[in-house]
Amino acid sequence: MRGLKGKVALVTGGGGGIGTAICTRLAEEGCIVGVFDIDEEAAGETASVVTDAGGTAHAVACDITDYAAVTDAAASFEDRAGPIDILVNNAGWDRFINFLETEPGFWDQVIAINLRGPIHMHHAVLPGMAERRSGAVINVASDAGRVGSSGEAVYSACKGGLIAFTKTIAREMARSGVRANTVCPGPTETALFQSFLGEGPQGEKIHEALKRSIPLKRLGQPEDMPGAVAFLASDDAGFITGQTLSVSGGLTMAG
C-alpha cells in the first residue's frame, strides 16, 4: 500500500494474536514497528518474528494503564526509531460474565485497559503528530461497541466509547493533518477468545453457534485484521477519517 515504507508505527498489544499479525503486516509494508505489550516476553517474540522475516521491530514493555509509563515508553521508542507516524491501539482485555455478577474492581480493570489505556496513548503521541502535521491513528475497538454483546457490558461500553472518542479526535485533529479511524473485529479466534469459550462440549457448542450466525460461516482469524489496519494507515486512505470499519464476516452490517 502507498506511503507506508519507512514509516514508524507503534502497536499496543503487539504480543497477542491480532497484535502480532498487525505488526508483521506493517513490517512487510516497510514500517519500523514498535511492539508495545505489558508482557515483555511476548513483545520480544513478536519482534523476533518480524526481524526474522527481514523487517525492523523494537520490543517495548509498557503498561498502557499507567500514564507516566506510556509517556516514557513512547519517548524511548522515538529515541530509537524516530517520530511516530502511525499509532495502532490494539491492546484489550475482557472476561465473559453477566453484568450483575461483576464487581467494581472488575469494571475498573476493563475500563483501564480498554478505554483509559488508548486515551493515554493518544495523549502521548498526538502532540508530535500535530507538530509534524501528519499521522494516522487506528483504534481497534469491537463490534460489541456497535451493537452490544451479552456478557460483555462494560467492555462494550468501553469499545463504544473508543469509537466515539475516535470520531471526536478525527474532528479535532483534522486541521493538523492527522487522521483517526476505527477497526471493529467480530468474533476472532485468539487465545483470549478461546478462554471465553472454555473447554469441552459447551465451548464447542458456542463456537459452532457463532459460526452459524456469521454470514461467511467462519470465525475471524488474526490474519483477517491487518489488511484493514494497513489500509487505514496508508496514503490510500488519505481522505478517510472518523470512520468505523467492521471486520466481522458480515455479522454486523452498519451503514
C-alpha positions, 0 to 999 in steps of 0.5 A: 500500500502507498506511503507506508515504507519507512514509516514508524508505527507503534502497536499496543498489544503487539504480543497477542494474536491480532497484535502480532499479525498487525505488526508483521503486516506493517513490517512487510509494508516497510514500517519500523514497528514498535511492539508495545505489550505489558508482557515483555516476553511476548513483545520480544517474540513478536519482534523476533518474528518480524526481524526474522522475516527481514523487517525492523521491530523494537520490543517495548514493555509498557503498561498502557494503564499507567500514564507516566509509563506510556509517556516514557515508553513512547519517548524511548521508542522515538529515541530509537526509531524516530517520530511516530507516524502511525499509532495502532491501539490494539491492546484489550482485555475482557472476561465473559460474565453477566453484568450483575455478577461483576464487581467494581474492581472488575469494571475498573480493570476493563475500563483501564485497559480498554478505554483509559489505556488508548486515551493515554496513548493518544495523549502521548503521541498526538502532540508530535503528530500535530507538530509534524502535521501528519499521522494516522491513528487506528483504534481497534475497538469491537463490534460489541461497541456497535451493537452490544454483546451479552456478557460483555457490558462494560467492555462494550461500553468501553469499545463504544466509547473508543469509537466515539472518542475516535470520531471526536479526535478525527474532528479535532485533529483534522486541521493538523493533518492527522487522521483517526479511524476505527477497526471493529473485529467480530468474533476472532479466534485468539487465545483470549477468545478461546478462554471465553469459550472454555473447554469441552462440549459447551465451548464447542457448542458456542463456537459452532453457534457463532459460526452459524450466525456469521454470514461467511460461516467462519470465525475471524482469524488474526490474519483477517485484521491487518489488511484493514489496519494497513489500509487505514494507515496508508496514503490510500486512505488519505481522505478517510477519517472518523470512520468505523470499519467492521471486520466481522464476516458480515455479522454486523452490517452498519451503514 
